Amino acid sequence: MHHEGERVNTSLRLLPVLILAITLCGCDAISHRADADSNVRVVEAAFFEGGYGIHWHQKIAEEYSRAHKDEGVVVELWGDPRMRDKVKPRILRGDPPDVMLDQYLPIWKMIAAGKLLPFNDVLDQPVNDSGELWRDQFIPGTLDSFTSDGKCYGIPTSFGAWGCWYDAKLFREHGWTPPATWSEFTAVCAEIKAAGIAPLAFQGKYPYYAWYSYISVAQRCGGLPLINRMNALEPGAFSHPDAIAAAKLWQDLVRDYFQPGYEAMNHLESQLEFVNNKAAMIFCGVWLFNEMKESTPPDFEMRVFNVPAVEGGKGNPKLFNGLGMEQMLVTSDGRYPEDAMDFARYMISMQNGADMASSIGVISPLKGGCPRETVGPPLQSVLDMIDAAPGVFNVRLYDLLLEWREQVAHIALASLMQGDITPEEFGRQLDEGLVRAQQDPDVIIPPFTPYDPASLGETP
């Protein structure tokens, strides 16, 4: 993973909050804008340089610049692992890049302070001869992360999905079958354990990996109505019986089937245990294949299956915890916002999706934007999961309430997994922490649109 949404009030009283959130850290950043004559519009794009690098993005910027040379538009795209620190002081002084790739910026505070522009106009423009709108090309749910009051402030550059990964070769050799239900899941875990292999590796130093699995199991137990309660910060949402049932299933799974010593492993250490068959499965996002491809043995057949259904649960098991990731943002203080938005639409387009997949192993957030032939079997198994699903869901609290995440959720998740608290105590800690978080006058909690269970294959 790259280790790397309440009411939006755009009044000036929130500017001190923004300034506090993006306090200068260290030396000032040097503007990367190129000197340009008055007839050239230089659009500056600042991207976080993480596991996928920025070589593909720079190639797209060069292609766009060549195509728009006669219009006098040039995209200057740079990247840095410390991009966030370099753009913070520039945001403060009103000289930000025209477009940025989100990396832990205080986006909702920036929206509230009027520092970002919505993409609605460009989303509602046709992108092909059939009149299809850009908006309608996105996988349902991928535009939700930074949408509020009908305005979308972030365009995802990749698609994120959560599932359970396994080695198809190992399963085939032992006669194990990817499980469809929770009882089948625990049964195969028991068989794996009896064979002398740890059933599940886990990135124990980073409790947030457990968050996505827990939320997935919560949807299996309580359906989208439970997810809606969580997203609405409804009092007692995490103490609801369905949420407690999910916490108990997760705690039991950890106790019975997680690899001993998982608590001390970081993401790479635990994932190495997985690709070396010391553990048979691991919960992770779709970035796993790309992150581990240099360390994966050539005969390892990495595949993914969806989180199993819970018998008696209310959730559609074809849905999965997914979202648009690595958001592109256009700044209101940038010099050429229209050009910046047009470049965003060019980068995330059907014509570039296949090349993105084959070049850097990223699944496009556009429907059909990643043709099967452009990726190998590991990501093809992700596409199978996407094709079978009527949509995706996620709980916004984790990226919305950052202090709650760090000071409450992470601690409670670790305690639940270690057996130090009961599922009921876990739910109470999360709920009480949410009450405290909402009392913070600096917290921004945008309105959200609830998921419609009926449209996503659940009984209302």
C-alpha positions in Angstrom: 0.0 0.0 0.0 1.1 3.6 -0.5 2.2 4.5 3.0 1.7 6.4 2.1 -17.3 14.1 3.4 -21.2 17.9 8.8 -21.5 20.6 6.6 -19.2 22.4 4.2 -19.0 26.0 5.2 -17.0 28.2 2.9 -17.0 31.2 5.1 -13.7 33.0 5.9 -13.8 31.8 9.5 -12.5 28.4 8.3 -9.3 29.9 6.8 -7.5 29.7 10.2 -8.4 26.1 10.4 -6.9 25.5 7.0 -3.7 27.4 8.0 -3.4 25.3 11.1 -3.9 22.1 9.1 -1.3 22.9 6.6 1.3 24.6 8.8 4.7 25.1 7.2 7.0 22.2 7.9 10.6 22.9 7.2 12.1 24.9 4.4 9.9 26.5 1.8 9.3 24.7 -1.5 10.6 25.9 -4.7 8.0 26.6 -7.4 8.3 24.1 -10.2 6.7 26.4 -12.8 8.7 26.7 -15.9 9.4 30.1 -17.4 7.1 30.5 -20.3 6.4 33.3 -22.7 3.1 35.1 -22.7 1.7 32.9 -25.4 2.2 29.6 -23.5 0.0 28.4 -20.7 2.1 26.2 -18.4 -0.1 23.9 -16.4 1.8 22.6 -13.3 0.9 19.1 -12.1 2.3 17.9 -8.8 2.1 14.2 -8.1 3.0 12.1 -5.2 5.7 9.7 -6.3 5.0 6.4 -4.7 5.1 2.7 -5.6 3.8 3.2 -9.1 6.4 6.0 -9.8 5.5 8.9 -12.1 7.1 7.9 -15.4 3.7 6.9 -16.9 2.1 10.1 -15.7 4.9 12.1 -17.2 4.5 10.3 -20.5 0.8 11.2 -20.5 1.6 14.8 -19.7 4.1 14.9 -22.6 1.5 13.4 -25.0 -1.1 15.9 -23.9 1.3 18.8 -24.4 2.1 17.7 -27.9 -1.6 17.3 -28.7 -2.3 20.9 -27.4 0.9 22.6 -28.7 -1.1 24.7 -31.2 -3.3 25.9 -28.4 -0.3 27.0 -26.4 -0.8 24.5 -23.5 2.1 22.7 -21.9 1.7 20.4 -18.8 4.7 20.3 -16.6 4.4 17.3 -14.3 6.7 16.6 -11.4 6.7 14.2 -8.6 8.3 13.7 -5.2 7.7 11.3 -2.3 7.5 14.5 -0.2 5.1 16.2 -2.5 2.7 17.1 0.3 5.4 19.0 2.3 6.4 20.9 -0.8 3.0 22.1 -1.8 1.7 23.0 1.7 3.5 26.4 1.9 2.5 27.2 -1.7 -1.1 26.6 -0.9 -0.8 29.0 2.0 0.7 31.8 -0.1 -1.8 31.3 -2.9 0.6 29.9 -5.5 -0.3 26.2 -5.7 0.1 23.8 -8.6 -2.8 23.8 -11.0 -3.5 20.1 -10.4 -2.3 17.8 -7.6 -2.4 14.2 -6.8 -3.8 13.8 -3.3 -1.5 12.5 -0.7 -2.9 13.0 2.8 -3.8 16.6 2.3 -6.6 18.1 4.5 -9.0 17.9 1.5 -12.3 18.7 3.3 -10.7 21.7 5.0 -9.4 22.9 1.7 -12.9 22.4 0.1 -14.5 24.4 3.0 -12.0 27.2 2.6 -12.6 27.4 -1.2 -9.2 26.1 -2.1 -10.4 23.4 -4.5 -12.7 23.5 -7.5 -15.5 21.0 -8.3 -15.2 18.9 -11.5 -19.0 18.9 -12.2 -18.8 20.9 -15.5 -16.2 18.7 -17.0 -17.8 15.5 -15.6 -21.0 16.5 -17.4 -19.3 16.9 -20.8 -19.6 14.2 -23.5 -16.4 12.2 -24.1 -17.3 10.3 -27.3 -19.5 10.5 -30.4 -22.3 8.6 -28.6 -22.7 11.5 -26.2 -21.6 9.5 -23.2 -20.7 11.8 -20.3 -17.4 11.4 -18.5 -19.2 11.0 -15.2 -21.1 8.0 -16.5 -17.9 6.2 -17.4 -16.7 5.8 -13.8 -17.3 2.6 -11.9 -20.3 3.3 -9.6 -19.0 4.6 -6.2 -15.6 5.7 -7.3 -16.5 9.4 -7.4 -18.0 9.3 -3.9 -14.9 10.0 -1.7 -14.9 13.8 -2.1 -18.4 14.5 -3.4 -20.7 16.6 -1.2 -23.9 18.5 -2.0 -23.7 17.2 -5.5 -20.2 18.6 -6.2 -17.2 16.3 -6.9 -13.9 17.7 -5.9 -11.7 14.7 -6.6 -11.1 12.5 -9.7 -9.7 9.1 -8.9 -6.7 8.0 -10.9 -6.9 4.3 -9.8 -9.5 1.8 -8.5 -9.1 0.3 -5.1 -10.7 -3.0 -4.0 -10.4 -5.2 -0.9 -10.3 -8.9 -0.9 -8.5 -12.1 0.3 -5.5 -13.2 -1.8 -4.3 -16.8 -2.1 -1.9 -18.9 -4.2 -4.1 -20.9 -6.7 -1.2 -23.4 -7.2 -1.0 -24.1 -3.4 -4.8 -24.5 -3.2 -4.9 -26.8 -6.2 -2.1 -29.0 -4.8 -4.0 -29.5 -1.5 -7.5 -29.7 -2.9 -8.6 -26.5 -1.2 -11.3 -24.3 -2.8 -11.7 -20.6 -2.5 -14.6 -20.2 0.0 -17.9 -18.5 -0.7 -19.3 -18.5 2.8 -17.8 -17.8 6.2 -18.3 -21.4 7.4 -16.4 -22.6 4.3 -13.8 -20.0 5.0 -13.1 -21.2 8.6 -13.3 -24.8 7.4 -10.5 -24.2 4.8 -8.5 -22.3 7.4 -8.7 -25.3 9.6 -7.5 -27.6 6.8 -4.6 -25.2 6.0 -3.6 -25.1 9.7 -3.7 -28.9 9.9 -1.4 -29.1 6.9 1.2 -27.1 8.9 0.8 -23.8 7.1 -0.5 -20.6 8.7 -3.9 -19.8 7.2 -3.6 -16.0 7.2 -0.7 -13.6 7.3 -1.4 -10.1 8.5 0.3 -6.6 8.4 0.2 -6.3 12.2 2.2 -3.1 12.6 -0.5 -1.3 10.6 -3.9 -1.9 12.3 -5.7 -0.1 9.5 -5.4 -3.2 7.3 -7.9 -4.7 9.8 -10.3 -1.8 9.3 -11.1 -2.7 5.7 -11.6 -6.3 6.6 -13.8 -5.5 9.5 -15.9 -3.1 7.5 -16.3 -5.8 4.8 -17.5 -8.3 7.3 -19.8 -5.7 8.8 -21.5 -5.3 5.4 -21.9 -9.0 5.1 -23.6 -9.1 8.5 -25.7 -5.9 8.5 -25.9 -5.0 4.8 -25.8 -1.4 3.5 -28.2 -0.1 6.2 -25.4 -0.8 8.7 -22.8 1.0 6.4 -25.2 3.9 6.1 -25.5 4.2 9.9 -21.7 4.3 10.2 -21.4 6.9 7.4 -24.1 9.0 9.1 -22.3 8.9 12.4 -25.5 7.6 13.9 -25.2 7.2 17.7 -24.4 3.6 18.6 -23.7 2.5 15.0 -20.7 0.4 16.0 -22.6 -1.0 18.9 -25.5 -2.2 16.7 -25.9 -6.0 17.0 -24.8 -6.5 13.4 -21.6 -4.5 14.0 -20.9 -6.5 17.1 -21.4 -9.8 15.2 -18.9 -8.7 12.6 -16.4 -7.7 15.3 -16.8 -11.2 16.9 -16.3 -13.0 13.6 -13.1 -11.0 13.0 -11.8 -11.5 16.5 -12.4 -15.3 16.3 -10.7 -15.5 13.0 -7.6 -13.7 14.3 -7.4 -15.9 17.4 -7.8 -19.1 15.6 -6.1 -18.7 12.2 -3.7 -15.7 12.1 0.0 -16.5 11.7 1.8 -16.4 15.1 3.9 -13.3 15.5 1.8 -11.2 13.1 1.7 -8.3 15.5 5.4 -7.6 14.9 5.2 -7.7 11.1 5.0 -4.7 8.8 3.2 -4.9 5.4 6.2 -6.2 3.4 7.3 -8.8 6.0 3.8 -10.3 6.3 3.3 -10.2 2.5 6.7 -12.0 2.1 5.4 -14.7 4.4 2.4 -15.0 2.0 4.3 -15.2 -1.3 6.7 -17.7 0.2 3.8 -20.0 1.2 4.5 -19.7 4.9 0.9 -18.3 5.1 -1.8 -19.4 2.7 -3.9 -16.2 2.4 -3.8 -12.5 3.2 -6.3 -9.7 3.2 -5.1 -6.8 1.2 -6.0 -4.2 -1.5 -5.5 -4.6 -5.2 -2.1 -3.0 -5.0 -0.7 -6.2 -3.5 0.4 -7.8 -6.8 2.3 -4.7 -8.0 3.8 -4.2 -4.5 5.1 -7.7 -4.3 5.8 -8.6 -8.0 9.6 -8.4 -7.5 9.5 -10.8 -4.5 6.9 -13.3 -5.8 8.3 -16.6 -7.0 7.6 -17.3 -10.7 5.4 -20.3 -10.0 3.2 -18.5 -7.5 -0.3 -18.1 -8.8 -1.6 -15.0 -7.0 -5.4 -14.7 -7.1 -8.1 -12.9 -5.1 -11.5 -13.9 -3.8 -14.2 -11.6 -2.3 -14.8 -11.6 1.4 -17.1 -14.6 2.0 -20.8 -14.2 2.8 -21.9 -14.6 6.4 -24.7 -17.1 6.8 -27.8 -15.4 7.9 -26.3 -12.0 7.1 -28.2 -9.2 5.4 -25.5 -8.0 2.9 -25.1 -8.8 -0.8 -21.8 -10.8 -0.8 -21.1 -9.7 -4.4 -20.5 -6.2 -3.2 -17.0 -5.3 -2.0 -15.2 -2.6 -0.1 -13.9 -0.4 -2.9 -13.4 3.2 -3.9 -11.6 5.5 -6.2 -8.0 6.2 -5.0 -5.2 8.7 -5.6 -7.4 11.6 -6.3 -6.6 14.5 -8.7 -7.5 17.9 -7.3 -7.7 21.2 -9.1 -6.9 24.3 -7.1 -8.9 27.5 -7.1 -5.7 29.6 -6.9 -4.0 27.9 -9.8 -3.5 29.8 -13.0 -5.2 27.6 -15.5 -8.0 25.5 -13.9 -9.8 24.8 -17.1 -6.7 23.4 -18.7 -6.0 21.4 -15.5 -9.4 19.8 -15.6 -9.1 19.0 -19.3 -5.7 17.3 -18.6 -7.3 15.3 -15.8 -10.0 14.1 -18.2 -7.3 13.2 -20.7 -5.3 11.2 -18.2 -8.3 9.3 -16.9 -9.8 8.3 -20.2 -10.7 5.1 -21.9 -7.9 5.7 -24.4 -5.3 5.6 -21.7 -6.7 3.0 -19.3 -5.2 0.0 -21.1 -1.8 1.6 -21.3 -1.9 2.5 -17.6 -2.8 -1.1 -16.7 0.0 -2.7 -18.8 2.6 -0.1 -17.8 2.2 0.2 -14.1 -0.4 -2.4 -13.1 -3.1 0.0 -12.1 -6.8 -0.7 -12.6 -8.6 2.3 -14.1 -11.6 3.7 -12.2 -13.5 3.7 -15.5 -15.9 0.9 -16.4 -14.1 -1.3 -18.9 -11.1 1.0 -18.7 -8.8 -2.0 -17.9 -9.1 -4.6 -20.7 -8.4 -8.1 -19.5 -5.6 -8.7 -22.0 -3.6 -5.8 -20.6 -3.0 -7.4 -17.2 -2.0 -10.8 -16.0 -4.0 -13.4 -14.1 -3.7 -11.8 -10.6 -5.4 -8.6 -11.7 -7.7 -10.5 -14.0 -9.1 -12.1 -10.8 -9.7 -8.6 -9.5 -11.6 -7.8 -12.7 -13.7 -10.9 -12.2 -14.7 -9.6 -8.7 -15.5 -6.2 -10.2 -17.5 -7.7 -13.1 -19.6 -9.8 -10.6 -20.4 -6.8 -8.4 -23.3 -4.4 -8.9 -21.3 -1.7 -7.0 -18.9 -0.9 -4.2 -19.2 0.5 -0.7 -16.9 2.0 1.9 -17.1 3.8 5.3 -15.9 7.3 5.0 -15.0 7.9 8.6 -11.5 6.5 8.3 -10.4 9.2 5.9 -12.7 11.9 7.3 -11.9 11.9 11.1 -8.1 11.5 11.1 -7.6 11.9 14.9 -10.4 9.4 15.6 -8.7 7.1 13.3 -5.3 7.4 14.9 -6.3 7.8 18.6 -9.4 5.5 18.7 -9.9 3.2 15.8 -6.3 1.9 15.5 -6.0 1.3 19.2 -9.4 -0.4 19.4 -8.7 -2.6 16.4 -5.4 -3.8 17.9 -7.0 -4.4 21.2 -9.8 -6.4 19.6 -7.4 -8.6 17.6 -5.2 -9.3 20.7 -8.3 -10.3 22.7 -7.8 -7.4 25.2 -11.3 -6.1 24.7 -14.6 -7.8 23.8 -16.5 -7.0 20.6 -19.0 -5.0 22.7 -16.2 -3.0 24.2 -14.8 -2.4 20.8 -18.0 -1.1 19.5 -18.4 1.2 22.5 -14.9 2.6 22.1 -15.6 3.5 18.5 -19.0 5.1 19.3 -17.7 7.1 22.2 -14.8 8.3 20.2 -17.1 9.5 17.4 -19.1 11.5 19.9 -15.9 13.2 21.0 -14.7 13.8 17.5 -18.0 15.5 16.5 -17.5 18.0 19.4 -14.3 19.3 17.8 -15.3 22.7 16.2 -12.6 22.2 13.6 -14.0 19.0 12.3 -15.7 19.1 8.8 -18.4 16.5 8.3 -20.0 16.9 4.8 -23.4 15.5 4.0 -23.4 12.2 2.2 -25.7 10.2 0.0 -26.8 6.9 1.6 -26.4 3.7 -0.4 -29.6 2.4 -1.8 -29.8 -1.3 -0.8 -32.4 -2.2 -3.3 -30.3 -0.9 -6.3 -27.3 -2.9 -5.1 -29.0 -6.2 -4.7 -30.0 -6.1 -1.0 -33.4 -6.4 0.6 -34.3 -3.0 2.1 
